[in-house]
Amino acid sequence: MKTEEKIVCNCCRKVIQDQNFPVRTEYLHVEKEWGYFSNKDGEKQEFDLCEACYDAWIRNFQIPVTSQEITELL
Ligand SMILES: [Zn+2]
């Protein structure tokens, strides 16, 4: 969840990023505009997940996420 000064994990309420304490942390941001073929037609949903909650989430997937080694690390 993003406010003006903070990004908070929707799942566990952990503060992922805080304007006042700039630490670079990776997190998942999802934005979805549901369309006509859904039950949420015209609804836009958004959430943010910290890495720990993301890991816990994908652990429940029946098919594991595809993953690739990235060689060009910045
Ligand atoms: Zn979390």
N, CA, C, O and the ligand as a Tripos MOL2 file, in Angstrom:
@<TRIPOS>MOLECULE
protein
  297   295    75     0     0
PROTEIN
NO_CHARGES

@<TRIPOS>ATOM
      1 N           0.8480   -1.1780    0.0000 N.3       1 MET1
      2 CA          0.0000    0.0000    0.0000 C.3       1 MET1
      3 C           0.8910    1.2380    0.0000 C.2       1 MET1
      4 O           1.8060    1.3490    0.8150 O.2       1 MET1
      5 N           0.6240    2.1610   -0.9080 N.am      2 LYS2
      6 CA          1.4890    3.3230   -1.0510 C.3       2 LYS2
      7 C           0.7840    4.5750   -0.5430 C.2       2 LYS2
      8 O          -0.3130    4.9090   -0.9920 O.2       2 LYS2
      9 N           1.4160    5.2520    0.3840 N.am      3 THR3
     10 CA          0.9400    6.5680    0.7800 C.3       3 THR3
     11 C           1.9810    7.5750    0.3040 C.2       3 THR3
     12 O           2.9420    7.1960   -0.3650 O.2       3 THR3
     13 N           1.8070    8.8380    0.6350 N.am      4 GLU4
     14 CA          2.7360    9.8520    0.1530 C.3       4 GLU4
     15 C           4.1540    9.5970    0.6240 C.2       4 GLU4
     16 O           5.1120    9.8580   -0.1040 O.2       4 GLU4
     17 N           4.2900    9.0930    1.8300 N.am      5 GLU5
     18 CA          5.6510    8.9430    2.3340 C.3       5 GLU5
     19 C           6.0960    7.5110    2.5740 C.2       5 GLU5
     20 O           7.2710    7.2650    2.8470 O.2       5 GLU5
     21 N           5.1730    6.5680    2.4760 N.am      6 LYS6
     22 CA          5.5490    5.1960    2.8050 C.3       6 LYS6
     23 C           4.9840    4.1830    1.8300 C.2       6 LYS6
     24 O           3.9420    4.3970    1.2100 O.2       6 LYS6
     25 N           5.6950    3.0770    1.7100 N.am      7 ILE7
     26 CA          5.1350    1.9100    1.0440 C.3       7 ILE7
     27 C           5.0810    0.8150    2.0970 C.2       7 ILE7
     28 O           6.0960    0.4560    2.6930 O.2       7 ILE7
     29 N           3.8840    0.2920    2.3170 N.am      8 VAL8
     30 CA          3.6790   -0.6900    3.3700 C.3       8 VAL8
     31 C           3.2050   -1.9970    2.7450 C.2       8 VAL8
     32 O           2.3840   -1.9930    1.8280 O.2       8 VAL8
     33 N           3.7260   -3.1140    3.2470 N.am      9 CYS9
     34 CA          3.2920   -4.4240    2.7530 C.3       9 CYS9
     35 C           1.8220   -4.6370    3.1110 C.2       9 CYS9
     36 O           1.4500   -4.5310    4.2800 O.2       9 CYS9
     37 N           0.9980   -4.9320    2.1330 N.am     10 ASN10
     38 CA         -0.4260   -5.1400    2.3810 C.3      10 ASN10
     39 C          -0.6760   -6.3740    3.2280 C.2      10 ASN10
     40 O          -1.6800   -6.4550    3.9370 O.2      10 ASN10
     41 N           0.2330   -7.3310    3.1550 N.am     11 CYS11
     42 CA          0.0170   -8.6040    3.8400 C.3      11 CYS11
     43 C           0.3990   -8.5320    5.3130 C.2      11 CYS11
     44 O          -0.3750   -8.9700    6.1630 O.2      11 CYS11
     45 N           1.5730   -7.9910    5.6380 N.am     12 CYS12
     46 CA          2.0400   -8.0310    7.0300 C.3      12 CYS12
     47 C           2.2300   -6.6440    7.6490 C.2      12 CYS12
     48 O           2.6590   -6.5390    8.7980 O.2      12 CYS12
     49 N           1.9240   -5.6030    6.9180 N.am     13 ARG13
     50 CA          2.0110   -4.2160    7.3860 C.3      13 ARG13
     51 C           3.4360   -3.7280    7.6400 C.2      13 ARG13
     52 O           3.6340   -2.6690    8.2360 O.2      13 ARG13
     53 N           4.4070   -4.4810    7.1980 N.am     14 LYS14
     54 CA          5.7790   -4.0200    7.3630 C.3      14 LYS14
     55 C           6.0110   -2.7980    6.4670 C.2      14 LYS14
     56 O           5.5350   -2.7590    5.3320 O.2      14 LYS14
     57 N           6.7390   -1.8050    6.9790 N.am     15 VAL15
     58 CA          7.0820   -0.6510    6.1530 C.3      15 VAL15
     59 C           8.2050   -1.0690    5.2070 C.2      15 VAL15
     60 O           9.3040   -1.4180    5.6380 O.2      15 VAL15
     61 N           7.9090   -1.0270    3.9220 N.am     16 ILE16
     62 CA          8.8950   -1.4460    2.9330 C.3      16 ILE16
     63 C           9.8120   -0.2790    2.5870 C.2      16 ILE16
     64 O          11.0310   -0.4330    2.5100 O.2      16 ILE16
     65 N           9.2130    0.8790    2.3830 N.am     17 GLN17
     66 CA         10.0250    2.0640    2.0980 C.3      17 GLN17
     67 C           9.4430    3.2650    2.8100 C.2      17 GLN17
     68 O           8.2270    3.4340    2.8980 O.2      17 GLN17
     69 N          10.3430    4.1000    3.3200 N.am     18 ASP18
     70 CA          9.9470    5.2880    4.0530 C.3      18 ASP18
     71 C          10.7670    6.4520    3.5050 C.2      18 ASP18
     72 O          11.9970    6.4060    3.4700 O.2      18 ASP18
     73 N          10.0640    7.4880    3.0830 N.am     19 GLN19
     74 CA         10.7430    8.6710    2.5200 C.3      19 GLN19
     75 C          11.8300    9.2030    3.4470 C.2      19 GLN19
     76 O          12.8760    9.6600    2.9870 O.2      19 GLN19
     77 N          11.5820    9.1420    4.7360 N.am     20 ASN20
     78 CA         12.5120    9.7190    5.7030 C.3      20 ASN20
     79 C          13.7400    8.8540    5.9530 C.2      20 ASN20
     80 O          14.7690    9.3380    6.4240 O.2      20 ASN20
     81 N          13.6190    7.5710    5.6330 N.am     21 PHE21
     82 CA         14.7580    6.6620    5.7960 C.3      21 PHE21
     83 C          14.9810    5.9190    4.4970 C.2      21 PHE21
     84 O          14.5980    4.7570    4.3610 O.2      21 PHE21
     85 N          15.5990    6.5890    3.5450 N.am     22 PRO22
     86 CA         15.7230    5.9680    2.2250 C.3      22 PRO22
     87 C          16.6750    4.7700    2.2170 C.2      22 PRO22
     88 O          17.8970    4.9140    2.1660 O.2      22 PRO22
     89 N          16.0870    3.6230    2.2670 N.am     23 VAL23
     90 CA         16.8450    2.3790    2.1300 C.3      23 VAL23
     91 C          16.2340    1.6620    0.9410 C.2      23 VAL23
     92 O          15.0150    1.5200    0.8480 O.2      23 VAL23
     93 N          17.0590    1.2260    0.0630 N.am     24 ARG24
     94 CA         16.5040    0.5400   -1.1100 C.3      24 ARG24
     95 C          16.1330   -0.8890   -0.7550 C.2      24 ARG24
     96 O          16.9820   -1.6960   -0.3780 O.2      24 ARG24
     97 N          14.8690   -1.1780   -0.8800 N.am     25 THR25
     98 CA         14.3700   -2.5080   -0.5940 C.3      25 THR25
     99 C          13.5370   -2.9640   -1.7830 C.2      25 THR25
    100 O          12.7460   -2.1970   -2.3320 O.2      25 THR25
    101 N          13.7190   -4.1830   -2.1610 N.am     26 GLU26
    102 CA         12.9330   -4.7240   -3.2560 C.3      26 GLU26
    103 C          11.5780   -5.1880   -2.7390 C.2      26 GLU26
    104 O          11.4630   -5.7020   -1.6270 O.2      26 GLU26
    105 N          10.5730   -4.9990   -3.5530 N.am     27 TYR27
    106 CA          9.2350   -5.4590   -3.1710 C.3      27 TYR27
    107 C           8.4380   -5.6770   -4.4440 C.2      27 TYR27
    108 O           8.8710   -5.3230   -5.5410 O.2      27 TYR27
    109 N           7.2680   -6.2670   -4.2720 N.am     28 LEU28
    110 CA          6.4130   -6.5310   -5.4260 C.3      28 LEU28
    111 C           5.2760   -5.5280   -5.4410 C.2      28 LEU28
    112 O           4.5670   -5.3610   -4.4480 O.2      28 LEU28
    113 N           5.1060   -4.8610   -6.5750 N.am     29 HIS29
    114 CA          3.9720   -3.9640   -6.7340 C.3      29 HIS29
    115 C           3.0650   -4.5270   -7.8140 C.2      29 HIS29
    116 O           3.5160   -4.8100   -8.9240 O.2      29 HIS29
    117 N           1.7920   -4.6890   -7.4930 N.am     30 VAL30
    118 CA          0.8500   -5.2240   -8.4690 C.3      30 VAL30
    119 C          -0.2730   -4.2150   -8.6950 C.2      30 VAL30
    120 O          -0.8620   -3.6830   -7.7540 O.2      30 VAL30
    121 N          -0.5410   -3.9780   -9.9480 N.am     31 GLU31
    122 CA         -1.6420   -3.1030  -10.3440 C.3      31 GLU31
    123 C          -2.4610   -3.8610  -11.3570 C.2      31 GLU31
    124 O          -1.9260   -4.3630  -12.3460 O.2      31 GLU31
    125 N          -3.7530   -3.9490  -11.1210 N.am     32 LYS32
    126 CA         -4.5810   -4.6990  -12.0670 C.3      32 LYS32
    127 C          -5.9000   -3.9760  -12.3090 C.2      32 LYS32
    128 O          -6.6520   -3.6790  -11.3800 O.2      32 LYS32
    129 N          -6.1530   -3.7070  -13.5700 N.am     33 GLU33
    130 CA         -7.4570   -3.1770  -13.9520 C.3      33 GLU33
    131 C          -8.2840   -4.3340  -14.4580 C.2      33 GLU33
    132 O          -8.0090   -4.8950  -15.5190 O.2      33 GLU33
    133 N          -9.2990   -4.6890  -13.6920 N.am     34 TRP34
    134 CA        -10.1420   -5.8060  -14.0740 C.3      34 TRP34
    135 C         -11.1140   -5.3620  -15.1550 C.2      34 TRP34
    136 O         -11.6960   -4.2800  -15.0830 O.2      34 TRP34
    137 N         -11.2740   -6.1930  -16.1310 N.am     35 GLY35
    138 CA        -12.1030   -5.8280  -17.2770 C.3      35 GLY35
    139 C         -13.4150   -6.5930  -17.3430 C.2      35 GLY35
    140 O         -13.8590   -7.2220  -16.3830 O.2      35 GLY35
    141 N         -13.9890   -6.5090  -18.4850 N.am     36 TYR36
    142 CA        -15.3330   -7.0070  -18.7410 C.3      36 TYR36
    143 C         -15.5310   -8.4800  -18.3870 C.2      36 TYR36
    144 O         -16.6080   -8.8690  -17.9340 O.2      36 TYR36
    145 N         -14.5010   -9.2980  -18.5910 N.am     37 PHE37
    146 CA        -14.6760  -10.7360  -18.3870 C.3      37 PHE37
    147 C         -14.4000  -11.1780  -16.9570 C.2      37 PHE37
    148 O         -14.2640  -12.3710  -16.6860 O.2      37 PHE37
    149 N         -14.3200  -10.2440  -16.0680 N.am     38 SER38
    150 CA        -14.1420  -10.5810  -14.6620 C.3      38 SER38
    151 C         -15.3990  -10.1790  -13.8910 C.2      38 SER38
    152 O         -16.3200   -9.5700  -14.4350 O.2      38 SER38
    153 N         -15.4070  -10.5360  -12.6160 N.am     39 ASN39
    154 CA        -16.5190  -10.1070  -11.7610 C.3      39 ASN39
    155 C         -16.2490   -8.7380  -11.1460 C.2      39 ASN39
    156 O         -17.0290   -8.2310  -10.3390 O.2      39 ASN39
    157 N         -15.1340   -8.1600  -11.5470 N.am     40 LYS40
    158 CA        -14.7530   -6.8700  -10.9750 C.3      40 LYS40
    159 C         -14.6200   -5.8310  -12.0800 C.2      40 LYS40
    160 O         -13.7380   -4.9740  -12.0410 O.2      40 LYS40
    161 N         -15.4900   -5.9190  -13.0450 N.am     41 ASP41
    162 CA        -15.4140   -5.0640  -14.2250 C.3      41 ASP41
    163 C         -15.2420   -3.5900  -13.8540 C.2      41 ASP41
    164 O         -16.0360   -3.0250  -13.1010 O.2      41 ASP41
    165 N         -14.2060   -2.9960  -14.3890 N.am     42 GLY42
    166 CA        -14.0000   -1.5640  -14.1880 C.3      42 GLY42
    167 C         -13.3380   -1.2230  -12.8680 C.2      42 GLY42
    168 O         -13.2230   -0.0510  -12.5100 O.2      42 GLY42
    169 N         -12.9030   -2.2450  -12.1430 N.am     43 GLU43
    170 CA        -12.2760   -1.9940  -10.8510 C.3      43 GLU43
    171 C         -10.7580   -2.0820  -10.9930 C.2      43 GLU43
    172 O         -10.2300   -2.9990  -11.6220 O.2      43 GLU43
    173 N         -10.0770   -1.1210  -10.4010 N.am     44 LYS44
    174 CA         -8.6170   -1.1800  -10.4290 C.3      44 LYS44
    175 C          -8.1200   -1.5160   -9.0370 C.2      44 LYS44
    176 O          -8.4860   -0.8580   -8.0630 O.2      44 LYS44
    177 N          -7.2930   -2.5310   -8.9460 N.am     45 GLN45
    178 CA         -6.7710   -2.9430   -7.6490 C.3      45 GLN45
    179 C          -5.2660   -2.8350   -7.6390 C.2      45 GLN45
    180 O          -4.6040   -2.9870   -8.6650 O.2      45 GLN45
    181 N          -4.7440   -2.5730   -6.4720 N.am     46 GLU46
    182 CA         -3.3190   -2.3430   -6.3200 C.3      46 GLU46
    183 C          -2.8620   -2.8900   -4.9790 C.2      46 GLU46
    184 O          -3.5680   -2.7400   -3.9820 O.2      46 GLU46
    185 N          -1.7070   -3.5130   -4.9350 N.am     47 PHE47
    186 CA         -1.1330   -3.8790   -3.6480 C.3      47 PHE47
    187 C           0.3760   -4.0180   -3.7380 C.2      47 PHE47
    188 O           0.9490   -4.1520   -4.8200 O.2      47 PHE47
    189 N           0.9970   -3.9830   -2.5770 N.am     48 ASP48
    190 CA          2.4380   -4.1470   -2.4900 C.3      48 ASP48
    191 C           2.7470   -5.2540   -1.4950 C.2      48 ASP48
    192 O           2.0860   -5.3810   -0.4640 O.2      48 ASP48
    193 N           3.7420   -6.0420   -1.8100 N.am     49 LEU49
    194 CA          4.1440   -7.1360   -0.9200 C.3      49 LEU49
    195 C           5.6370   -7.0410   -0.6440 C.2      49 LEU49
    196 O           6.4340   -6.7930   -1.5490 O.2      49 LEU49
    197 N           6.0050   -7.2400    0.6140 N.am     50 CYS50
    198 CA          7.4300   -7.3030    0.9340 C.3      50 CYS50
    199 C           7.9740   -8.6380    0.4250 C.2      50 CYS50
    200 O           7.2080   -9.5310    0.0620 O.2      50 CYS50
    201 N           9.2860   -8.7630    0.4020 N.am     51 GLU51
    202 CA          9.8790   -9.9710   -0.1900 C.3      51 GLU51
    203 C           9.4970  -11.2290    0.5870 C.2      51 GLU51
    204 O           9.2720  -12.2830   -0.0100 O.2      51 GLU51
    205 N           9.4220  -11.1230    1.9260 N.am     52 ALA52
    206 CA          9.0870  -12.2930    2.7440 C.3      52 ALA52
    207 C           7.6740  -12.7920    2.4320 C.2      52 ALA52
    208 O           7.4490  -13.9970    2.3200 O.2      52 ALA52
    209 N           6.7210  -11.8600    2.2930 N.am     53 CYS53
    210 CA          5.3490  -12.2520    1.9870 C.3      53 CYS53
    211 C           5.2410  -12.7820    0.5660 C.2      53 CYS53
    212 O           4.4710  -13.7030    0.2930 O.2      53 CYS53
    213 N           6.0110  -12.2020   -0.3260 N.am     54 TYR54
    214 CA          6.0500  -12.6920   -1.7020 C.3      54 TYR54
    215 C           6.5350  -14.1410   -1.7230 C.2      54 TYR54
    216 O           5.9390  -14.9970   -2.3780 O.2      54 TYR54
    217 N           7.6260  -14.4050   -0.9990 N.am     55 ASP55
    218 CA          8.1720  -15.7610   -0.9450 C.3      55 ASP55
    219 C           7.1680  -16.7490   -0.3760 C.2      55 ASP55
    220 O           7.0170  -17.8580   -0.8870 O.2      55 ASP55
    221 N           6.4750  -16.3340    0.6980 N.am     56 ALA56
    222 CA          5.4720  -17.2040    1.3210 C.3      56 ALA56
    223 C           4.3260  -17.4660    0.3490 C.2      56 ALA56
    224 O           3.7900  -18.5730    0.2980 O.2      56 ALA56
    225 N           3.9590  -16.4640   -0.4070 N.am     57 TRP57
    226 CA          2.8570  -16.5590   -1.3680 C.3      57 TRP57
    227 C           3.1900  -17.5530   -2.4750 C.2      57 TRP57
    228 O           2.4210  -18.4750   -2.7450 O.2      57 TRP57
    229 N           4.3470  -17.3570   -3.1150 N.am     58 ILE58
    230 CA          4.6630  -18.2150   -4.2590 C.3      58 ILE58
    231 C           4.9940  -19.6450   -3.8340 C.2      58 ILE58
    232 O           4.9480  -20.5670   -4.6490 O.2      58 ILE58
    233 N           5.3270  -19.8250   -2.5620 N.am     59 ARG59
    234 CA          5.5620  -21.1790   -2.0680 C.3      59 ARG59
    235 C           4.2920  -22.0320   -2.1600 C.2      59 ARG59
    236 O           4.3630  -23.2590   -2.2240 O.2      59 ARG59
    237 N           3.1300  -21.3670   -2.1650 N.am     60 ASN60
    238 CA          1.8540  -22.0880   -2.2560 C.3      60 ASN60
    239 C           1.4300  -22.3770   -3.6850 C.2      60 ASN60
    240 O           0.4300  -23.0610   -3.9030 O.2      60 ASN60
    241 N           2.1670  -21.8720   -4.6550 N.am     61 PHE61
    242 CA          1.7900  -22.1150   -6.0430 C.3      61 PHE61
    243 C           1.9070  -23.6050   -6.3800 C.2      61 PHE61
    244 O           2.8290  -24.2810   -5.9230 O.2      61 PHE61
    245 N           0.9740  -24.1020   -7.1770 N.am     62 GLN62
    246 CA          1.0300  -25.4890   -7.6370 C.3      62 GLN62
    247 C           2.1580  -25.6690   -8.6530 C.2      62 GLN62
    248 O           2.8040  -26.7150   -8.7040 O.2      62 GLN62
    249 N           2.3740  -24.6600   -9.4350 N.am     63 ILE63
    250 CA          3.4740  -24.6700  -10.4080 C.3      63 ILE63
    251 C           4.4530  -23.5780   -9.9830 C.2      63 ILE63
    252 O           4.0760  -22.4100   -9.8820 O.2      63 ILE63
    253 N           5.6770  -23.9440   -9.7410 N.am     64 PRO64
    254 CA          6.6310  -22.9400   -9.2590 C.3      64 PRO64
    255 C           6.8440  -21.8100  -10.2680 C.2      64 PRO64
    256 O           6.7110  -22.0130  -11.4750 O.2      64 PRO64
    257 N           7.1700  -20.6390   -9.7730 N.am     65 VAL65
    258 CA          7.4520  -19.5250  -10.6790 C.3      65 VAL65
    259 C           8.7060  -19.8590  -11.4890 C.2      65 VAL65
    260 O           9.5990  -20.5600  -11.0130 O.2      65 VAL65
    261 N           8.7540  -19.3510  -12.7020 N.am     66 THR66
    262 CA          9.9640  -19.5510  -13.4950 C.3      66 THR66
    263 C          10.9970  -18.5310  -13.0220 C.2      66 THR66
    264 O          10.6850  -17.3840  -12.7030 O.2      66 THR66
    265 N          12.1960  -18.9880  -12.9940 N.am     67 SER67
    266 CA         13.2470  -18.1740  -12.4340 C.3      67 SER67
    267 C          14.4930  -18.3290  -13.2530 C.2      67 SER67
    268 O          14.7960  -19.4100  -13.7580 O.2      67 SER67
    269 N          15.2080  -17.2480  -13.3820 N.am     68 GLN68
    270 CA         16.3620  -17.1850  -14.2780 C.3      68 GLN68
    271 C          17.4640  -16.4260  -13.5830 C.2      68 GLN68
    272 O          17.2140  -15.4520  -12.8720 O.2      68 GLN68
    273 N          18.6470  -16.8610  -13.7850 N.am     69 GLU69
    274 CA         19.8000  -16.1580  -13.2360 C.3      69 GLU69
    275 C          20.0810  -14.9220  -14.1090 C.2      69 GLU69
    276 O          20.2270  -15.0350  -15.3270 O.2      69 GLU69
    277 N          20.1540  -13.7550  -13.4790 N.am     70 ILE70
    278 CA         20.4800  -12.5440  -14.2290 C.3      70 ILE70
    279 C          21.9620  -12.2430  -14.0190 C.2      70 ILE70
    280 O          22.4280  -12.0830  -12.8900 O.2      70 ILE70
    281 N          22.6720  -12.1710  -15.1070 N.am     71 THR71
    282 CA         24.1250  -11.9930  -14.9570 C.3      71 THR71
    283 C          24.5380  -10.5250  -14.8150 C.2      71 THR71
    284 O          25.5330  -10.2150  -14.1600 O.2      71 THR71
    285 N          23.7620   -9.6210  -15.4360 N.am     72 GLU72
    286 CA         24.1260   -8.2050  -15.3550 C.3      72 GLU72
    287 C          23.5430   -7.5660  -14.1060 C.2      72 GLU72
    288 O          22.4990   -6.9180  -14.1730 O.2      72 GLU72
    289 N          24.1890   -7.7360  -12.9930 N.am     73 LEU73
    290 CA         23.7050   -7.1040  -11.7670 C.3      73 LEU73
    291 C          24.2380   -5.6790  -11.6900 C.2      73 LEU73
    292 O          25.4190   -5.4210  -11.9230 O.2      73 LEU73
    293 N          23.3350   -4.7650  -11.3580 N.am     74 LEU74
    294 CA         23.7680   -3.3690  -11.2790 C.3      74 LEU74
    295 C          24.2760   -3.0480   -9.8870 C.2      74 LEU74
    296 O          24.6850   -1.9170   -9.6240 O.2      74 LEU74
    297 ZN          4.9680   -8.5140    4.1350 Zn       75 ZN75
@<TRIPOS>BOND
     1     1     2 1
     2     2     3 1
     3     3     4 2
     4     3     5 am
     5     5     6 1
     6     6     7 1
     7     7     8 2
     8     7     9 am
     9     9    10 1
    10    10    11 1
    11    11    12 2
    12    11    13 am
    13    13    14 1
    14    14    15 1
    15    15    16 2
    16    15    17 am
    17    17    18 1
    18    18    19 1
    19    19    20 2
    20    19    21 am
    21    21    22 1
    22    22    23 1
    23    23    24 2
    24    23    25 am
    25    25    26 1
    26    26    27 1
    27    27    28 2
    28    27    29 am
    29    29    30 1
    30    30    31 1
    31    31    32 2
    32    31    33 am
    33    33    34 1
    34    34    35 1
    35    35    36 2
    36    35    37 am
    37    37    38 1
    38    38    39 1
    39    39    40 2
    40    39    41 am
    41    41    42 1
    42    42    43 1
    43    43    44 2
    44    43    45 am
    45    45    46 1
    46    46    47 1
    47    47    48 2
    48    47    49 am
    49    49    50 1
    50    50    51 1
    51    51    52 2
    52    51    53 am
    53    53    54 1
    54    54    55 1
    55    55    56 2
    56    55    57 am
    57    57    58 1
    58    58    59 1
    59    59    60 2
    60    59    61 am
    61    61    62 1
    62    62    63 1
    63    63    64 2
    64    63    65 am
    65    65    66 1
    66    66    67 1
    67    67    68 2
    68    67    69 am
    69    69    70 1
    70    70    71 1
    71    71    72 2
    72    71    73 am
    73    73    74 1
    74    74    75 1
    75    75    76 2
    76    75    77 am
    77    77    78 1
    78    78    79 1
    79    79    80 2
    80    79    81 am
    81    81    82 1
    82    82    83 1
    83    83    84 2
    84    83    85 am
    85    85    86 1
    86    86    87 1
    87    87    88 2
    88    87    89 am
    89    89    90 1
    90    90    91 1
    91    91    92 2
    92    91    93 am
    93    93    94 1
    94    94    95 1
    95    95    96 2
    96    95    97 am
    97    97    98 1
    98    98    99 1
    99    99   100 2
   100    99   101 am
   101   101   102 1
   102   102   103 1
   103   103   104 2
   104   103   105 am
   105   105   106 1
   106   106   107 1
   107   107   108 2
   108   107   109 am
   109   109   110 1
   110   110   111 1
   111   111   112 2
   112   111   113 am
   113   113   114 1
   114   114   115 1
   115   115   116 2
   116   115   117 am
   117   117   118 1
   118   118   119 1
   119   119   120 2
   120   119   121 am
   121   121   122 1
   122   122   123 1
   123   123   124 2
   124   123   125 am
   125   125   126 1
   126   126   127 1
   127   127   128 2
   128   127   129 am
   129   129   130 1
   130   130   131 1
   131   131   132 2
   132   131   133 am
   133   133   134 1
   134   134   135 1
   135   135   136 2
   136   135   137 am
   137   137   138 1
   138   138   139 1
   139   139   140 2
   140   139   141 am
   141   141   142 1
   142   142   143 1
   143   143   144 2
   144   143   145 am
   145   145   146 1
   146   146   147 1
   147   147   148 2
   148   147   149 am
   149   149   150 1
   150   150   151 1
   151   151   152 2
   152   151   153 am
   153   153   154 1
   154   154   155 1
   155   155   156 2
   156   155   157 am
   157   157   158 1
   158   158   159 1
   159   159   160 2
   160   159   161 am
   161   161   162 1
   162   162   163 1
   163   163   164 2
   164   163   165 am
   165   165   166 1
   166   166   167 1
   167   167   168 2
   168   167   169 am
   169   169   170 1
   170   170   171 1
   171   171   172 2
   172   171   173 am
   173   173   174 1
   174   174   175 1
   175   175   176 2
   176   175   177 am
   177   177   178 1
   178   178   179 1
   179   179   180 2
   180   179   181 am
   181   181   182 1
   182   182   183 1
   183   183   184 2
   184   183   185 am
   185   185   186 1
   186   186   187 1
   187   187   188 2
   188   187   189 am
   189   189   190 1
   190   190   191 1
   191   191   192 2
   192   191   193 am
   193   193   194 1
   194   194   195 1
   195   195   196 2
   196   195   197 am
   197   197   198 1
   198   198   199 1
   199   199   200 2
   200   199   201 am
   201   201   202 1
   202   202   203 1
   203   203   204 2
   204   203   205 am
   205   205   206 1
   206   206   207 1
   207   207   208 2
   208   207   209 am
   209   209   210 1
   210   210   211 1
   211   211   212 2
   212   211   213 am
   213   213   214 1
   214   214   215 1
   215   215   216 2
   216   215   217 am
   217   217   218 1
   218   218   219 1
   219   219   220 2
   220   219   221 am
   221   221   222 1
   222   222   223 1
   223   223   224 2
   224   223   225 am
   225   225   226 1
   226   226   227 1
   227   227   228 2
   228   227   229 am
   229   229   230 1
   230   230   231 1
   231   231   232 2
   232   231   233 am
   233   233   234 1
   234   234   235 1
   235   235   236 2
   236   235   237 am
   237   237   238 1
   238   238   239 1
   239   239   240 2
   240   239   241 am
   241   241   242 1
   242   242   243 1
   243   243   244 2
   244   243   245 am
   245   245   246 1
   246   246   247 1
   247   247   248 2
   248   247   249 am
   249   249   250 1
   250   250   251 1
   251   251   252 2
   252   251   253 am
   253   253   254 1
   254   254   255 1
   255   255   256 2
   256   255   257 am
   257   257   258 1
   258   258   259 1
   259   259   260 2
   260   259   261 am
   261   261   262 1
   262   262   263 1
   263   263   264 2
   264   263   265 am
   265   265   266 1
   266   266   267 1
   267   267   268 2
   268   267   269 am
   269   269   270 1
   270   270   271 1
   271   271   272 2
   272   271   273 am
   273   273   274 1
   274   274   275 1
   275   275   276 2
   276   275   277 am
   277   277   278 1
   278   278   279 1
   279   279   280 2
   280   279   281 am
   281   281   282 1
   282   282   283 1
   283   283   284 2
   284   283   285 am
   285   285   286 1
   286   286   287 1
   287   287   288 2
   288   287   289 am
   289   289   290 1
   290   290   291 1
   291   291   292 2
   292   291   293 am
   293   293   294 1
   294   294   295 1
   295   295   296 2
@<TRIPOS>SUBSTRUCTURE
     1 MET1         2 RESIDUE 1 A MET
     2 LYS2         6 RESIDUE 1 A LYS
     3 THR3        10 RESIDUE 1 A THR
     4 GLU4        14 RESIDUE 1 A GLU
     5 GLU5        18 RESIDUE 1 A GLU
     6 LYS6        22 RESIDUE 1 A LYS
     7 ILE7        26 RESIDUE 1 A ILE
     8 VAL8        30 RESIDUE 1 A VAL
     9 CYS9        34 RESIDUE 1 A CYS
    10 ASN10       38 RESIDUE 1 A ASN
    11 CYS11       42 RESIDUE 1 A CYS
    12 CYS12       46 RESIDUE 1 A CYS
    13 ARG13       50 RESIDUE 1 A ARG
    14 LYS14       54 RESIDUE 1 A LYS
    15 VAL15       58 RESIDUE 1 A VAL
    16 ILE16       62 RESIDUE 1 A ILE
    17 GLN17       66 RESIDUE 1 A GLN
    18 ASP18       70 RESIDUE 1 A ASP
    19 GLN19       74 RESIDUE 1 A GLN
    20 ASN20       78 RESIDUE 1 A ASN
    21 PHE21       82 RESIDUE 1 A PHE
    22 PRO22       86 RESIDUE 1 A PRO
    23 VAL23       90 RESIDUE 1 A VAL
    24 ARG24       94 RESIDUE 1 A ARG
    25 THR25       98 RESIDUE 1 A THR
    26 GLU26      102 RESIDUE 1 A GLU
    27 TYR27      106 RESIDUE 1 A TYR
    28 LEU28      110 RESIDUE 1 A LEU
    29 HIS29      114 RESIDUE 1 A HIS
    30 VAL30      118 RESIDUE 1 A VAL
    31 GLU31      122 RESIDUE 1 A GLU
    32 LYS32      126 RESIDUE 1 A LYS
    33 GLU33      130 RESIDUE 1 A GLU
    34 TRP34      134 RESIDUE 1 A TRP
    35 GLY35      138 RESIDUE 1 A GLY
    36 TYR36      142 RESIDUE 1 A TYR
    37 PHE37      146 RESIDUE 1 A PHE
    38 SER38      150 RESIDUE 1 A SER
    39 ASN39      154 RESIDUE 1 A ASN
    40 LYS40      158 RESIDUE 1 A LYS
    41 ASP41      162 RESIDUE 1 A ASP
    42 GLY42      166 RESIDUE 1 A GLY
    43 GLU43      170 RESIDUE 1 A GLU
    44 LYS44      174 RESIDUE 1 A LYS
    45 GLN45      178 RESIDUE 1 A GLN
    46 GLU46      182 RESIDUE 1 A GLU
    47 PHE47      186 RESIDUE 1 A PHE
    48 ASP48      190 RESIDUE 1 A ASP
    49 LEU49      194 RESIDUE 1 A LEU
    50 CYS50      198 RESIDUE 1 A CYS
    51 GLU51      202 RESIDUE 1 A GLU
    52 ALA52      206 RESIDUE 1 A ALA
    53 CYS53      210 RESIDUE 1 A CYS
    54 TYR54      214 RESIDUE 1 A TYR
    55 ASP55      218 RESIDUE 1 A ASP
    56 ALA56      222 RESIDUE 1 A ALA
    57 TRP57      226 RESIDUE 1 A TRP
    58 ILE58      230 RESIDUE 1 A ILE
    59 ARG59      234 RESIDUE 1 A ARG
    60 ASN60      238 RESIDUE 1 A ASN
    61 PHE61      242 RESIDUE 1 A PHE
    62 GLN62      246 RESIDUE 1 A GLN
    63 ILE63      250 RESIDUE 1 A ILE
    64 PRO64      254 RESIDUE 1 A PRO
    65 VAL65      258 RESIDUE 1 A VAL
    66 THR66      262 RESIDUE 1 A THR
    67 SER67      266 RESIDUE 1 A SER
    68 GLN68      270 RESIDUE 1 A GLN
    69 GLU69      274 RESIDUE 1 A GLU
    70 ILE70      278 RESIDUE 1 A ILE
    71 THR71      282 RESIDUE 1 A THR
    72 GLU72      286 RESIDUE 1 A GLU
    73 LEU73      290 RESIDUE 1 A LEU
    74 LEU74      294 RESIDUE 1 A LEU
    75 ZN75       297 GROUP 0 **** ****
